């Protein structure tokens, strides 16, 4: 089976807690609202690619439980091919709790559950049946599944995009098989030891990541834009000006949109501009995967003058 984009990654049920401020240690704070919504970095990226019109498959795992069943139905309804997703008997579906304060910033804690039980054999079996131009992978599944998928993609000549998130999941071997790495500021510091606060520090960090064997690097600096480093050339792309309402899944939306635009243009700078608009629209409205913009919404966006 041939796809435009294949995503290997996590599928979670997210519990979203909107609160007036993040509670101090030991405090109790009344929430504005609590809700459950489909999430997981792999699922979010796959849904983004599908909403942007690409033929998309997701490789991942859920538990044989009600949450897993709901998540599979949700992905199918959003145009993602779920035929390569495992249903694991022994482990529950991954679950994360996200607390969102009044600024739109989020803090998360959770369990990977079934996501952490995808084997090398599982990955190799699926990759014998499928192909694509781009692989998107993050770090919320087992390390062996991440490396196996990246190796399989490289053997097929696919362009491998690594979103090294979350920072707690970072391990060095993954960089050996990535064509492009797209860390945010926290992940960049975890990888390089460099605190990114401007274009100069972002450039230094990008050089450190190149030294790990990565050809292309995009350092994401949220509202401060992104820095693209490729072939010895540095380009800075501004973020769009929006009021952040909900940042959950913004990086996933960016990665999915980046893959789609790179597929269309073969130009990382143009892809980063497109991804910045998509992610900006995403954070400007509340909601999980339903807040991910369509191709029409991204194309209709005009940067205020």
Secondary structure in CASP SS format (residue, H / E / C, confidence):
PFRMAT SS
TARGET T0000
AUTHOR 0000-0000-0000
METHOD secondary structure of the structure
MODEL  1
X C 1.00
X E 1.00
X E 1.00
X E 1.00
X E 1.00
X E 1.00
X E 1.00
X E 1.00
X C 1.00
X C 1.00
X C 1.00
X E 1.00
X E 1.00
X E 1.00
X E 1.00
X E 1.00
X E 1.00
X E 1.00
X E 1.00
X C 1.00
X C 1.00
X C 1.00
X C 1.00
X C 1.00
X C 1.00
X C 1.00
X C 1.00
X C 1.00
X C 1.00
X C 1.00
X E 1.00
X E 1.00
X E 1.00
X E 1.00
X E 1.00
X E 1.00
X E 1.00
X E 1.00
X E 1.00
X C 1.00
X H 1.00
X H 1.00
X H 1.00
X H 1.00
X H 1.00
X H 1.00
X H 1.00
X H 1.00
X H 1.00
X H 1.00
X H 1.00
X C 1.00
X C 1.00
X C 1.00
X C 1.00
X E 1.00
X E 1.00
X E 1.00
X E 1.00
X C 1.00
X E 1.00
X E 1.00
X E 1.00
X C 1.00
X C 1.00
X H 1.00
X H 1.00
X H 1.00
X H 1.00
X H 1.00
X H 1.00
X H 1.00
X H 1.00
X H 1.00
X H 1.00
X H 1.00
X H 1.00
X C 1.00
X C 1.00
X E 1.00
X E 1.00
X C 1.00
X C 1.00
X C 1.00
X C 1.00
X E 1.00
X E 1.00
X E 1.00
X C 1.00
X C 1.00
X C 1.00
X C 1.00
X C 1.00
X E 1.00
X E 1.00
X E 1.00
X E 1.00
X E 1.00
X E 1.00
X E 1.00
X C 1.00
X C 1.00
X C 1.00
X C 1.00
X C 1.00
X E 1.00
X E 1.00
X E 1.00
X E 1.00
X E 1.00
X E 1.00
X C 1.00
X H 1.00
X H 1.00
X H 1.00
X H 1.00
X H 1.00
X C 1.00
X C 1.00
X H 1.00
X H 1.00
X H 1.00
X H 1.00
X H 1.00
X H 1.00
X H 1.00
X H 1.00
X C 1.00
X C 1.00
X C 1.00
X E 1.00
X E 1.00
X E 1.00
X E 1.00
X E 1.00
X E 1.00
X E 1.00
X C 1.00
X C 1.00
X C 1.00
X C 1.00
X C 1.00
X H 1.00
X H 1.00
X H 1.00
X H 1.00
X H 1.00
X H 1.00
X H 1.00
X H 1.00
X H 1.00
X H 1.00
X H 1.00
X H 1.00
X H 1.00
X C 1.00
X C 1.00
X C 1.00
X E 1.00
X E 1.00
X E 1.00
X E 1.00
X C 1.00
X C 1.00
X C 1.00
X C 1.00
X H 1.00
X H 1.00
X H 1.00
X C 1.00
X C 1.00
X H 1.00
X H 1.00
X H 1.00
X H 1.00
X H 1.00
X H 1.00
X C 1.00
X C 1.00
X E 1.00
X E 1.00
X C 1.00
X C 1.00
X C 1.00
X H 1.00
X H 1.00
X H 1.00
X H 1.00
X H 1.00
X H 1.00
X H 1.00
X H 1.00
X C 1.00
X C 1.00
X C 1.00
X C 1.00
X C 1.00
X C 1.00
X H 1.00
X H 1.00
X H 1.00
X H 1.00
X H 1.00
X H 1.00
X H 1.00
X H 1.00
X H 1.00
X H 1.00
X H 1.00
X H 1.00
X C 1.00
X C 1.00
X C 1.00
X C 1.00
X C 1.00
X E 1.00
X E 1.00
X E 1.00
X E 1.00
X E 1.00
X C 1.00
X H 1.00
X H 1.00
X H 1.00
X C 1.00
X E 1.00
X E 1.00
X E 1.00
X E 1.00
X E 1.00
X C 1.00
X C 1.00
X E 1.00
X E 1.00
X E 1.00
X E 1.00
X E 1.00
X C 1.00
X C 1.00
X C 1.00
X C 1.00
X C 1.00
X C 1.00
X C 1.00
X C 1.00
X C 1.00
X C 1.00
X C 1.00
X C 1.00
X H 1.00
X H 1.00
X H 1.00
X H 1.00
X H 1.00
X H 1.00
X H 1.00
X H 1.00
X H 1.00
X H 1.00
X H 1.00
X H 1.00
X H 1.00
X H 1.00
X H 1.00
X H 1.00
X C 1.00
X C 1.00
X H 1.00
X H 1.00
X H 1.00
X H 1.00
X H 1.00
X H 1.00
X H 1.00
X H 1.00
X H 1.00
X H 1.00
X H 1.00
X H 1.00
X H 1.00
X H 1.00
X H 1.00
X H 1.00
X C 1.00
X C 1.00
X C 1.00
X C 1.00
X C 1.00
X H 1.00
X H 1.00
X H 1.00
X C 1.00
X C 1.00
X C 1.00
X H 1.00
X H 1.00
X H 1.00
X H 1.00
X H 1.00
X H 1.00
X C 1.00
X C 1.00
X C 1.00
X C 1.00
X C 1.00
END
